[in-house]
Amino acid sequence: MTTPRDDVDRIVEAWQRERPDLDVSPLEVLSRVSRIGKRVETFRKTAFRASGLESWEFDVLAALRRAGSPFALSPKNLLQETLVSSGAMTHRLGKLEGKGLITRTSHPDDGRGVVVMLTEQGKKAIDIAFSTLIDAEHELLRSLPEGDRALMARALRTLSLDVESR
C-alpha cells in the first residue's frame, strides 16, 4: 500500500532534486504547518461568517469572553491577546462598539484608563460563533485518532514555545 502524497511531498522532492546539498527535512513539518494554517484560516473565516462575524471580530470578542465575568479587559490586555497593533485595535474597538458588541468605559480604579466589556449582544454573538467553530473544527480533525491528536498537540506545543521564545 502506498502512502498518500500531499503538496509538501512534491515540494520536498523537488528541492531534494534541485538542492541535494541541503537537508530540506524542516519543510516536511513547517511547510505543512504553514499550509494547514492558511487553509484552516480560510475555513475559520467561513465558520465565522456563518455566525455573522469577521475573523478579527471573533478574535477580540473571544479574548473578552475568555476573560470570564464581567468579560472585560483593558485595551493593553486585548493587544496582548490578539497580537495586533494599537492602531488596529483602536479601529476594531470602534467598529465593535458601533455594532453594539462591546462598550468602552473609564477604568473604575484609574479614570485615565479604559475598560472594554462585552455587551449581552456581544456575548451571545461570540458564544454562537465559538460553538459553530468548535463543531466545524471537530469535523476537520475527524480523520485523526484521539491518540494522534494528543501527540500532535504536545509536539506542536513544544515547537510553539520554542518559536515564541525567539
N, C-alpha and C positions, 0 to 999 in steps of 0.2 A: 504494500500500500504506500502510495506516495503522499508526502505531507503537502497540504495546500500551500500555495505560494501567494504572498501579498506584494504590494508595490515595493516595500522595503527590500524584499529578497532580490528583486530585479535591480534595484538601485545599488545594493551592496555588490552583487555580481558584476555589474558594470564598472564600479570603482575598483574592484579587485582586478579586473581585466586591464583597466587603464592605468592603475597605480599599484602594481603588485608590491612596490616598495613600502607601502603604508599598511598598517594594521587598521582596517576600517570597521572593526567589530563594534566600536561605540555606536555606529549608525544603527545596528540591529536593535538597540534599546532606545536611544534618544530620538532617532528619526521616527520610530513607531510612536513614542510618547508624543512627539510634536504633531504627527499626522492624526493620531487619535484625538488629541486635544482640539485640533481645528475642526474635526468632524463632530465632536461632542459639543463644541461651542455652537455650531450651526444647529445641531439637534436641540440644544437648550433654548436657543432663540425661538425655535418653533414652539416648544413647550410653553415658554413664557407668553408668547403672542396668544396662544390659546387661552391664557388666563388674563389677557388684556394688559400685560406688562412688557416693557422692553428689558433687555438683559441688565442694563445699568440701573433701571428702576428696581429690579429684583435684588441686585447686589446691595443697594442702600437699605431697602425695606427689610431684607433678610438680616442685615447686620443689626438693625434696630430690634427686630423680633427675637434674635438670639440673645440680645442683652437681657431679656427677661423683664418682667413687670417692674417699672412702668413703661418699658420699651422706649428708653431714651438714652441718647449718647451725646457727647459733645461733638462738634464738627471735627476736632482733632482726632478723637477716637474713631469716627467714621472714616477719616482719611487712612488711618492705620488698618482698618478692617477691609477697605475696598481698594487700596493701593492706587488711588488717583491723586492728581494734583489738587491743591486748594482751590484754584480757579475752576477746575472741572466740578469739584464738589459744590461750590457756591452755586454754579449754574444748575446742577442737578437738584439741589435742595429747593431752589426757586421753582423749578418745574414741578417737583413733587408736592410742594406746598400749594401751587396753583391748582393741582388736581385734587386737593383735599386729602392727600395720603399721609402728610406729615404736618406738624406745626413747629414753629421755632419760637421759643420764649427765652426770656432772660434767665440766666442761671440763678437758682434760689440763694446760693451762697456767695455769688460773685456777680453783681449787676453788670459787669463788663462782659461776662461770658454769655454764651448761648447754649441752650439745650434743644436738641432735635428730638421730637417724640412722634411715634406712630399715632395716627388718629384711629378710631374704630374702623373706618373705611379702609385705611392702610393695613391694619391688622387682618381684616377679612381678605383683602387682596393678596397679601403675602401668604396667608395660610392656604388659600386655594392654589396659588402658583406653586408653593412648595409641595403640596400633596400631588399635584399634577406632575411635577418634575420627578419626585421620588418614584411614582408609578412608572413613568417613562424610563428612568434610569435602571430600575429593576429589570425591565424588559430588555434594555441594552446589554445587561450582564447575564442574561439567561443562559448563554452558551458556556459560561464558566462555572464549574462546580464550586461549591462553597469553600472547600479547602484551597483551591487555586485562587479564589478571591482574597482569602485571608493572607496567603503567601504573597500575592501581588501587592496588597495593601502595605504589608510590612516592608517589602523591598522598595516600594515607591516612597514610603515614609523616610527610609534611610537615605535615599537619593535626594529627596526634597530637603531634608535637614542639611545635607552637605551643600546643596546648591544655595540654600538660603544663607548659609554662613559665609559665603564668598563675597 
